[in-house]
Amino acid sequence: MSDNHPALQESLTQEEWDTVGRHLGLSPRELQLARCLFEDLSEAAIADQLCLSPHTVDTYSRRLKAKVGASTRAGVIVALLMAWRVHQTGLDSDEAAS
């Protein structure tokens, strides 16, 4: 895993990842992709890990970014961190952003 987000990596159980995914309205496959993006895997590595074609990874990536309102990988990670914060604090999305 990437060293960029150690608190989130060490703190989230599978159940909490699932909660973050539900909060963001992600399908199980989109959540898998989000976790791979969070781990800073390349599209080729994601394709290998998830047994998908690179084209399919690109399609899922575009859909995931649109779903969370992001235009970049970093934006996806911010959305994951915000959803995790909402889960941890019980705040709504607007309160968590402040």
Beta strands, then each sheet from edge to edge (+ up, - down):
end
